């Protein structure tokens, strides 16, 4: 991190405003603070930060035929989910207590339990969808040895307390890059389960399909699974209609093969879920940052 970043007064001010918001919200009961934070982010922060414009732009690229009313609903729902997720993470023990009781569903639960008994490493692949830390908290509460890979944020003031917040939910946490590589490898070799996010644009990553358009997608989850003979398992926490609880879904492990094929399967898994719950994915990301060229349609069967 550069000296310029460390001394950035705009970052300092943003962090102080965020800290004040979190402090005020935590004075309220959980059932009030979570939806209220969602409303603040959706109704105040999103339009000021340009999030609504970004969401509309992404939807226009990959789902151009979506009716306007549905687009506007997603524009409201996405930042609402972001706000709820943030305050949940900062709610510490209250959030953990709720997540601990969430049932594990899906065809991959048995495989996950077998991997734990066999002390086999697992790559848990998720995305900025629902609340990804609800999955981590639910698995840890059931005794699964779950760690997570995280990326340091450019705002170091924010990064300091955010790291403390996610550490409360569970450890170990491994920073991306050389700093955390050795510890992460040791953790996997000991039969650990490593949580990773797959849905961000990664420079120099290969172009794979996502919503019928090219999106640069890191192969690291598949490559780790192959290198350490780990299961590669898509996992998600879907926010329920009450806005406070989740369904934890553990899908079947992705079969081992070449990293590109495995990663495309992970993209397909996420896309299927986002199409079902479009308001819960982080459409604010510049996911198709290089332009998102449309993929050619498959040849019709003869």
C-alpha beads as a LAMMPS data file, in Angstrom:
LAMMPS data file: protein, C-alpha beads

302 atoms
301 bonds

1 atom types
1 bond types

-500.0 500.0 xlo xhi
-500.0 500.0 ylo yhi
-500.0 500.0 zlo zhi

Masses

1 110.0

Atoms # bond

1 1 1 0.000 0.000 0.000
2 1 1 1.408 3.379 -0.999
3 1 1 1.964 6.340 1.310
4 1 1 -0.612 8.244 -0.716
5 1 1 -3.230 5.585 0.025
6 1 1 -2.318 5.490 3.689
7 1 1 -2.781 9.259 4.062
8 1 1 -5.899 9.551 1.886
9 1 1 -8.170 12.078 3.675
10 1 1 -11.194 11.013 1.605
11 1 1 -10.763 7.435 2.813
12 1 1 -10.475 8.682 6.387
13 1 1 -13.705 10.699 6.099
14 1 1 -15.600 7.827 4.451
15 1 1 -14.484 5.518 7.227
16 1 1 -15.544 7.931 9.981
17 1 1 -18.996 8.311 8.437
18 1 1 -19.293 4.529 8.127
19 1 1 -18.194 4.013 11.747
20 1 1 -20.781 6.534 12.926
21 1 1 -23.518 4.764 10.973
22 1 1 -22.580 1.353 12.364
23 1 1 -22.362 2.720 15.914
24 1 1 -25.835 4.263 15.665
25 1 1 -27.413 1.188 14.103
26 1 1 -25.953 -1.140 16.738
27 1 1 -27.871 0.805 19.389
28 1 1 -31.056 -0.623 17.840
29 1 1 -32.501 -4.144 18.179
30 1 1 -31.248 -6.587 15.534
31 1 1 -34.652 -6.930 13.845
32 1 1 -34.779 -3.169 13.328
33 1 1 -31.138 -2.407 12.506
34 1 1 -30.818 -4.935 9.672
35 1 1 -33.718 -3.729 7.484
36 1 1 -32.962 -0.103 8.393
37 1 1 -29.377 -0.411 7.159
38 1 1 -30.739 -1.954 3.975
39 1 1 -33.031 1.028 3.461
40 1 1 -30.239 3.532 4.114
41 1 1 -27.891 1.919 1.607
42 1 1 -30.630 1.448 -0.996
43 1 1 -32.340 4.807 -0.613
44 1 1 -29.460 7.156 0.269
45 1 1 -26.014 5.708 -0.435
46 1 1 -26.775 3.853 -3.685
47 1 1 -27.979 6.880 -5.685
48 1 1 -25.177 9.107 -4.333
49 1 1 -22.463 6.530 -5.086
50 1 1 -23.705 5.738 -8.584
51 1 1 -24.657 2.165 -7.698
52 1 1 -28.045 2.388 -9.404
53 1 1 -26.460 3.437 -12.673
54 1 1 -23.971 0.568 -12.498
55 1 1 -26.697 -1.995 -11.824
56 1 1 -28.804 -0.761 -14.722
57 1 1 -25.784 -0.825 -17.014
58 1 1 -24.904 -4.426 -16.133
59 1 1 -28.505 -5.564 -16.524
60 1 1 -28.791 -3.811 -19.887
61 1 1 -25.703 -5.688 -21.072
62 1 1 -26.595 -9.243 -20.054
63 1 1 -30.399 -9.169 -19.582
64 1 1 -31.544 -6.519 -22.084
65 1 1 -35.084 -7.917 -22.382
66 1 1 -35.833 -7.667 -18.668
67 1 1 -38.993 -5.592 -18.117
68 1 1 -38.358 -2.112 -16.729
69 1 1 -40.331 -2.827 -13.555
70 1 1 -38.107 -5.828 -12.790
71 1 1 -34.976 -3.797 -13.470
72 1 1 -36.074 -1.124 -11.017
73 1 1 -36.925 -3.748 -8.408
74 1 1 -33.409 -5.202 -8.719
75 1 1 -31.961 -1.680 -8.539
76 1 1 -33.654 -1.311 -5.137
77 1 1 -33.073 -4.855 -3.874
78 1 1 -29.341 -5.147 -4.560
79 1 1 -28.139 -2.258 -2.339
80 1 1 -30.736 -3.231 0.255
81 1 1 -29.129 -6.676 0.473
82 1 1 -25.674 -5.062 0.623
83 1 1 -26.741 -2.881 3.552
84 1 1 -28.267 -5.813 5.400
85 1 1 -25.140 -7.886 4.828
86 1 1 -22.825 -5.179 6.155
87 1 1 -24.681 -4.621 9.415
88 1 1 -25.098 -8.382 9.893
89 1 1 -21.347 -8.853 9.662
90 1 1 -20.815 -6.047 12.181
91 1 1 -23.440 -7.513 14.511
92 1 1 -20.977 -10.162 15.674
93 1 1 -22.393 -12.629 18.149
94 1 1 -26.014 -11.792 17.323
95 1 1 -25.454 -12.684 13.674
96 1 1 -23.426 -15.773 14.569
97 1 1 -26.179 -17.048 16.874
98 1 1 -28.739 -16.762 14.088
99 1 1 -26.498 -18.320 11.458
100 1 1 -25.482 -21.197 13.736
101 1 1 -28.977 -22.641 13.629
102 1 1 -29.367 -22.558 9.859
103 1 1 -29.915 -26.017 8.355
104 1 1 -27.581 -27.212 5.609
105 1 1 -29.456 -28.157 2.439
106 1 1 -28.470 -29.444 -0.970
107 1 1 -27.007 -32.504 -2.647
108 1 1 -23.456 -31.699 -1.517
109 1 1 -24.003 -31.876 2.244
110 1 1 -23.150 -35.584 2.401
111 1 1 -19.942 -35.050 0.406
112 1 1 -18.931 -32.259 2.765
113 1 1 -19.495 -34.453 5.814
114 1 1 -17.541 -37.309 4.242
115 1 1 -14.649 -34.960 3.485
116 1 1 -14.550 -33.865 7.109
117 1 1 -14.455 -37.464 8.341
118 1 1 -11.697 -38.311 5.851
119 1 1 -9.751 -35.134 6.674
120 1 1 -9.859 -34.232 2.977
121 1 1 -9.433 -30.568 2.033
122 1 1 -12.333 -28.679 0.467
123 1 1 -12.533 -25.492 -1.588
124 1 1 -15.840 -23.845 -0.729
125 1 1 -16.679 -21.592 -3.672
126 1 1 -19.217 -18.820 -3.193
127 1 1 -19.904 -15.284 -4.381
128 1 1 -21.111 -11.848 -3.324
129 1 1 -24.605 -13.259 -3.058
130 1 1 -27.066 -13.232 -0.170
131 1 1 -24.696 -13.113 2.785
132 1 1 -21.659 -15.299 2.121
133 1 1 -20.571 -15.093 5.765
134 1 1 -23.811 -16.752 6.868
135 1 1 -22.570 -19.914 5.165
136 1 1 -19.210 -19.670 6.904
137 1 1 -20.834 -19.126 10.311
138 1 1 -23.262 -22.018 9.817
139 1 1 -20.510 -24.452 8.839
140 1 1 -18.174 -23.398 11.656
141 1 1 -21.003 -23.825 14.176
142 1 1 -21.300 -27.455 13.046
143 1 1 -17.616 -28.128 13.549
144 1 1 -16.421 -27.847 9.972
145 1 1 -12.837 -26.492 9.827
146 1 1 -13.597 -23.468 7.651
147 1 1 -11.128 -20.713 6.809
148 1 1 -11.455 -17.987 4.200
149 1 1 -9.400 -16.128 1.648
150 1 1 -9.915 -12.360 1.678
151 1 1 -8.663 -9.344 -0.233
152 1 1 -7.404 -6.287 1.636
153 1 1 -9.409 -3.180 0.755
154 1 1 -7.888 -0.033 -0.656
155 1 1 -9.254 2.000 2.266
156 1 1 -6.945 0.888 5.068
157 1 1 -9.029 2.668 7.735
158 1 1 -12.071 0.619 6.767
159 1 1 -10.028 -2.529 6.262
160 1 1 -8.816 -2.550 9.881
161 1 1 -12.233 -2.869 11.501
162 1 1 -13.751 -4.932 8.675
163 1 1 -11.069 -7.558 9.212
164 1 1 -11.878 -7.584 12.939
165 1 1 -15.574 -8.027 12.144
166 1 1 -15.134 -10.991 9.803
167 1 1 -12.588 -12.515 12.205
168 1 1 -15.295 -12.536 14.882
169 1 1 -17.367 -14.796 12.649
170 1 1 -14.493 -17.248 12.349
171 1 1 -10.821 -17.813 11.661
172 1 1 -8.393 -18.549 10.099
173 1 1 -8.410 -15.820 7.449
174 1 1 -5.776 -15.666 4.736
175 1 1 -4.960 -12.476 2.806
176 1 1 -4.582 -12.839 -0.942
177 1 1 -0.986 -12.837 -2.152
178 1 1 2.294 -14.076 -0.748
179 1 1 1.495 -12.947 2.780
180 1 1 -1.141 -15.628 3.339
181 1 1 -0.066 -18.268 0.842
182 1 1 2.085 -20.407 3.140
183 1 1 -0.469 -20.546 5.932
184 1 1 -3.283 -21.264 3.476
185 1 1 -1.410 -24.203 1.938
186 1 1 -0.656 -25.639 5.384
187 1 1 -4.332 -25.277 6.313
188 1 1 -5.463 -27.167 3.211
189 1 1 -2.927 -29.933 3.667
190 1 1 -4.281 -30.479 7.168
191 1 1 -7.781 -31.072 5.802
192 1 1 -9.097 -27.520 6.058
193 1 1 -12.032 -26.105 4.124
194 1 1 -11.188 -22.836 2.373
195 1 1 -13.904 -20.346 1.405
196 1 1 -13.309 -18.348 -1.791
197 1 1 -15.275 -15.780 -3.800
198 1 1 -15.296 -16.298 -7.562
199 1 1 -17.432 -13.494 -8.996
200 1 1 -15.034 -10.554 -9.353
201 1 1 -13.267 -9.331 -12.474
202 1 1 -9.634 -10.444 -12.359
203 1 1 -7.091 -8.867 -14.670
204 1 1 -5.179 -11.358 -16.853
205 1 1 -7.661 -14.126 -15.993
206 1 1 -9.163 -16.086 -18.906
207 1 1 -12.440 -15.034 -20.499
208 1 1 -15.204 -17.431 -19.491
209 1 1 -18.945 -17.318 -19.946
210 1 1 -21.201 -15.601 -17.421
211 1 1 -24.747 -14.671 -18.440
212 1 1 -23.811 -15.366 -22.052
213 1 1 -21.012 -12.793 -22.075
214 1 1 -17.262 -12.972 -21.628
215 1 1 -16.098 -12.278 -18.081
216 1 1 -12.529 -12.571 -16.830
217 1 1 -12.644 -15.253 -14.133
218 1 1 -9.804 -16.489 -11.933
219 1 1 -9.059 -20.216 -12.124
220 1 1 -7.550 -20.303 -8.624
221 1 1 -10.353 -22.252 -6.921
222 1 1 -10.165 -25.068 -9.473
223 1 1 -6.370 -25.019 -9.521
224 1 1 -6.183 -25.331 -5.729
225 1 1 -8.682 -28.186 -5.758
226 1 1 -6.615 -30.061 -8.330
227 1 1 -3.262 -29.372 -6.699
228 1 1 -4.308 -30.502 -3.211
229 1 1 -6.890 -33.137 -4.218
230 1 1 -9.617 -31.064 -2.598
231 1 1 -13.321 -31.161 -3.254
232 1 1 -14.544 -28.078 -5.120
233 1 1 -17.991 -27.299 -3.715
234 1 1 -20.316 -24.387 -4.591
235 1 1 -22.022 -23.022 -1.457
236 1 1 -24.496 -20.173 -1.032
237 1 1 -26.640 -18.492 1.620
238 1 1 -29.935 -17.359 0.085
239 1 1 -31.686 -14.591 2.002
240 1 1 -35.266 -15.542 2.824
241 1 1 -38.420 -13.461 2.509
242 1 1 -38.233 -12.253 6.119
243 1 1 -34.991 -10.480 5.186
244 1 1 -33.201 -11.862 8.249
245 1 1 -32.795 -15.624 7.796
246 1 1 -31.076 -17.738 5.137
247 1 1 -31.163 -21.046 3.361
248 1 1 -27.664 -22.510 3.181
249 1 1 -27.243 -24.469 -0.065
250 1 1 -24.367 -26.924 -0.555
251 1 1 -24.250 -28.137 -4.152
252 1 1 -22.646 -31.275 -5.517
253 1 1 -18.855 -31.036 -5.844
254 1 1 -17.585 -29.958 -9.257
255 1 1 -15.918 -32.991 -10.909
256 1 1 -12.150 -32.688 -11.263
257 1 1 -10.957 -31.954 -14.782
258 1 1 -9.149 -29.102 -16.443
259 1 1 -9.312 -25.772 -14.507
260 1 1 -11.178 -23.909 -17.265
261 1 1 -13.972 -26.482 -17.460
262 1 1 -14.290 -26.581 -13.670
263 1 1 -14.381 -22.796 -13.375
264 1 1 -16.980 -22.513 -16.120
265 1 1 -19.113 -24.964 -14.123
266 1 1 -18.754 -22.683 -11.098
267 1 1 -19.834 -19.683 -13.178
268 1 1 -22.819 -21.657 -14.459
269 1 1 -23.769 -22.631 -10.905
270 1 1 -23.748 -19.016 -9.762
271 1 1 -25.594 -17.771 -12.836
272 1 1 -28.420 -20.252 -12.265
273 1 1 -28.868 -19.003 -8.700
274 1 1 -28.656 -15.326 -9.649
275 1 1 -31.348 -15.828 -12.277
276 1 1 -33.597 -17.182 -9.502
277 1 1 -32.723 -14.423 -7.016
278 1 1 -31.391 -11.480 -9.061
279 1 1 -31.762 -8.983 -6.231
280 1 1 -29.296 -10.847 -4.034
281 1 1 -26.225 -10.706 -6.268
282 1 1 -23.780 -7.786 -6.262
283 1 1 -24.636 -6.285 -9.667
284 1 1 -22.634 -3.242 -8.555
285 1 1 -19.380 -5.011 -9.494
286 1 1 -17.726 -4.178 -12.808
287 1 1 -18.028 -7.861 -13.649
288 1 1 -17.774 -7.379 -17.420
289 1 1 -15.110 -4.714 -17.109
290 1 1 -13.385 -5.316 -20.449
291 1 1 -16.641 -4.902 -22.388
292 1 1 -18.333 -8.253 -21.943
293 1 1 -18.459 -9.424 -25.558
294 1 1 -21.401 -11.700 -26.178
295 1 1 -20.532 -15.376 -26.520
296 1 1 -21.468 -17.076 -29.800
297 1 1 -24.609 -19.139 -29.646
298 1 1 -24.075 -22.918 -29.814
299 1 1 -24.701 -24.532 -33.165
300 1 1 -28.208 -25.884 -33.528
301 1 1 -28.483 -29.664 -33.438
302 1 1 -29.125 -31.264 -36.750

Bonds

1 1 1 2
2 1 2 3
3 1 3 4
4 1 4 5
5 1 5 6
6 1 6 7
7 1 7 8
8 1 8 9
9 1 9 10
10 1 10 11
11 1 11 12
12 1 12 13
13 1 13 14
14 1 14 15
15 1 15 16
16 1 16 17
17 1 17 18
18 1 18 19
19 1 19 20
20 1 20 21
21 1 21 22
22 1 22 23
23 1 23 24
24 1 24 25
25 1 25 26
26 1 26 27
27 1 27 28
28 1 28 29
29 1 29 30
30 1 30 31
31 1 31 32
32 1 32 33
33 1 33 34
34 1 34 35
35 1 35 36
36 1 36 37
37 1 37 38
38 1 38 39
39 1 39 40
40 1 40 41
41 1 41 42
42 1 42 43
43 1 43 44
44 1 44 45
45 1 45 46
46 1 46 47
47 1 47 48
48 1 48 49
49 1 49 50
50 1 50 51
51 1 51 52
52 1 52 53
53 1 53 54
54 1 54 55
55 1 55 56
56 1 56 57
57 1 57 58
58 1 58 59
59 1 59 60
60 1 60 61
61 1 61 62
62 1 62 63
63 1 63 64
64 1 64 65
65 1 65 66
66 1 66 67
67 1 67 68
68 1 68 69
69 1 69 70
70 1 70 71
71 1 71 72
72 1 72 73
73 1 73 74
74 1 74 75
75 1 75 76
76 1 76 77
77 1 77 78
78 1 78 79
79 1 79 80
80 1 80 81
81 1 81 82
82 1 82 83
83 1 83 84
84 1 84 85
85 1 85 86
86 1 86 87
87 1 87 88
88 1 88 89
89 1 89 90
90 1 90 91
91 1 91 92
92 1 92 93
93 1 93 94
94 1 94 95
95 1 95 96
96 1 96 97
97 1 97 98
98 1 98 99
99 1 99 100
100 1 100 101
101 1 101 102
102 1 102 103
103 1 103 104
104 1 104 105
105 1 105 106
106 1 106 107
107 1 107 108
108 1 108 109
109 1 109 110
110 1 110 111
111 1 111 112
112 1 112 113
113 1 113 114
114 1 114 115
115 1 115 116
116 1 116 117
117 1 117 118
118 1 118 119
119 1 119 120
120 1 120 121
121 1 121 122
122 1 122 123
123 1 123 124
124 1 124 125
125 1 125 126
126 1 126 127
127 1 127 128
128 1 128 129
129 1 129 130
130 1 130 131
131 1 131 132
132 1 132 133
133 1 133 134
134 1 134 135
135 1 135 136
136 1 136 137
137 1 137 138
138 1 138 139
139 1 139 140
140 1 140 141
141 1 141 142
142 1 142 143
143 1 143 144
144 1 144 145
145 1 145 146
146 1 146 147
147 1 147 148
148 1 148 149
149 1 149 150
150 1 150 151
151 1 151 152
152 1 152 153
153 1 153 154
154 1 154 155
155 1 155 156
156 1 156 157
157 1 157 158
158 1 158 159
159 1 159 160
160 1 160 161
161 1 161 162
162 1 162 163
163 1 163 164
164 1 164 165
165 1 165 166
166 1 166 167
167 1 167 168
168 1 168 169
169 1 169 170
170 1 170 171
171 1 171 172
172 1 172 173
173 1 173 174
174 1 174 175
175 1 175 176
176 1 176 177
177 1 177 178
178 1 178 179
179 1 179 180
180 1 180 181
181 1 181 182
182 1 182 183
183 1 183 184
184 1 184 185
185 1 185 186
186 1 186 187
187 1 187 188
188 1 188 189
189 1 189 190
190 1 190 191
191 1 191 192
192 1 192 193
193 1 193 194
194 1 194 195
195 1 195 196
196 1 196 197
197 1 197 198
198 1 198 199
199 1 199 200
200 1 200 201
201 1 201 202
202 1 202 203
203 1 203 204
204 1 204 205
205 1 205 206
206 1 206 207
207 1 207 208
208 1 208 209
209 1 209 210
210 1 210 211
211 1 211 212
212 1 212 213
213 1 213 214
214 1 214 215
215 1 215 216
216 1 216 217
217 1 217 218
218 1 218 219
219 1 219 220
220 1 220 221
221 1 221 222
222 1 222 223
223 1 223 224
224 1 224 225
225 1 225 226
226 1 226 227
227 1 227 228
228 1 228 229
229 1 229 230
230 1 230 231
231 1 231 232
232 1 232 233
233 1 233 234
234 1 234 235
235 1 235 236
236 1 236 237
237 1 237 238
238 1 238 239
239 1 239 240
240 1 240 241
241 1 241 242
242 1 242 243
243 1 243 244
244 1 244 245
245 1 245 246
246 1 246 247
247 1 247 248
248 1 248 249
249 1 249 250
250 1 250 251
251 1 251 252
252 1 252 253
253 1 253 254
254 1 254 255
255 1 255 256
256 1 256 257
257 1 257 258
258 1 258 259
259 1 259 260
260 1 260 261
261 1 261 262
262 1 262 263
263 1 263 264
264 1 264 265
265 1 265 266
266 1 266 267
267 1 267 268
268 1 268 269
269 1 269 270
270 1 270 271
271 1 271 272
272 1 272 273
273 1 273 274
274 1 274 275
275 1 275 276
276 1 276 277
277 1 277 278
278 1 278 279
279 1 279 280
280 1 280 281
281 1 281 282
282 1 282 283
283 1 283 284
284 1 284 285
285 1 285 286
286 1 286 287
287 1 287 288
288 1 288 289
289 1 289 290
290 1 290 291
291 1 291 292
292 1 292 293
293 1 293 294
294 1 294 295
295 1 295 296
296 1 296 297
297 1 297 298
298 1 298 299
299 1 299 300
300 1 300 301
301 1 301 302
